[in-house]
Amino acid sequence: MTCSDEAIPVRVVRLLGDGLAEVETEAGPEEVSVALVEARAGDVVLVHAKEAIAVVPYGGENVEFRDGGARGEHRAGDGES
């Protein structure tokens, strides 16, 4: 997962402890921090710079990325999860 100006939605495969999780990305499994969110296995999280910054609400269609690229009504990081 490369760092850019947008958050990437990925699915949590399993929690690893110490605030880390294995997630499934387009490139395959990767390890990211979930210390800032309350994520569980199966959740979709938005990741920026290997840090989960929001849990996507069920359905995932109401997501707006921090770069302003509209994907719906929910803004990542606005306190909703």
C-alpha positions as a printed NumPy array, in Angstrom:
array([[  0.   ,   0.   ,   0.   ],
       [  1.598,   3.25 ,  -1.079],
       [  1.174,   6.545,   0.715],
       [ -0.805,   9.18 ,  -1.137],
       [ -3.294,  11.907,  -0.321],
       [ -6.191,   9.498,   0.026],
       [ -7.303,   6.817,   2.423],
       [ -7.617,   3.308,   1.002],
       [-10.462,   1.004,   2.104],
       [ -9.204,  -2.44 ,   3.158],
       [-10.75 ,  -5.381,   5.018],
       [ -9.338,  -6.474,   8.388],
       [ -8.394, -10.15 ,   8.202],
       [ -7.304, -10.529,  11.826],
       [ -6.114,  -8.527,  14.8  ],
       [ -2.475,  -9.158,  15.725],
       [ -2.259,  -7.413,  19.101],
       [ -0.298,  -4.297,  20.069],
       [ -2.69 ,  -2.183,  17.984],
       [ -1.86 ,  -3.953,  14.722],
       [ -3.947,  -5.877,  12.215],
       [ -3.467,  -7.909,   9.068],
       [ -5.525,  -6.427,   6.219],
       [ -6.245,  -7.568,   2.685],
       [ -5.13 ,  -5.096,   0.02 ],
       [ -5.081,  -5.273,  -3.775],
       [ -1.399,  -6.247,  -3.451],
       [ -2.114,  -8.969,  -0.865],
       [ -1.972,  -9.085,   2.935],
       [ -0.299,  -6.228,   4.8  ],
       [  0.146,  -5.172,   8.418],
       [ -1.289,  -1.813,   9.524],
       [ -1.931,   0.008,  12.773],
       [ -5.503,   0.005,  14.084],
       [ -4.582,   1.816,  17.307],
       [ -6.763,   4.853,  16.466],
       [ -9.971,   2.922,  15.682],
       [-12.084,   0.15 ,  17.18 ],
       [-11.79 ,  -2.424,  14.395],
       [-12.673,  -6.111,  14.365],
       [-11.936,  -8.91 ,  11.932],
       [-14.175,  -8.447,   8.905],
       [-14.449,  -4.653,   9.259],
       [-13.526,  -2.362,   6.379],
       [-11.204,   0.415,   7.515],
       [ -9.784,   3.443,   5.749],
       [ -5.98 ,   3.372,   5.843],
       [ -3.578,   6.253,   5.248],
       [  0.177,   5.802,   5.686],
       [ -0.332,   2.322,   7.205],
       [ -2.642,   3.767,   9.893],
       [ -6.361,   2.95 ,  10.024],
       [ -8.134,   6.284,  10.434],
       [-11.803,   5.221,  10.31 ],
       [-14.052,   2.185,  10.267],
       [-16.362,   2.231,   7.238],
       [-20.043,   1.935,   8.193],
       [-21.746,  -1.263,   7.093],
       [-22.424,  -1.06 ,   3.359],
       [-19.444,   1.186,   2.7  ],
       [-21.215,   3.273,   0.072],
       [-21.379,   6.4  ,   2.256],
       [-17.672,   7.214,   2.39 ],
       [-15.927,  10.456,   1.499],
       [-12.158,  10.358,   1.438],
       [-10.069,  13.048,   3.127],
       [ -8.804,  14.272,  -0.248],
       [-12.344,  15.459,  -0.996],
       [-13.09 ,  12.704,  -3.512],
       [-16.771,  12.165,  -2.79 ],
       [-17.937,   8.609,  -2.28 ],
       [-21.086,   9.499,  -0.33 ],
       [-22.032,  11.347,   2.817],
       [-19.735,   9.981,   5.558],
       [-16.46 ,  11.821,   6.084],
       [-13.559,   9.725,   7.323],
       [-12.355,  11.014,  10.655],
       [-15.473,  12.997,  11.566],
       [-15.966,  10.993,  14.749],
       [-18.512,   8.558,  13.344],
       [-17.662,   4.899,  13.086]])
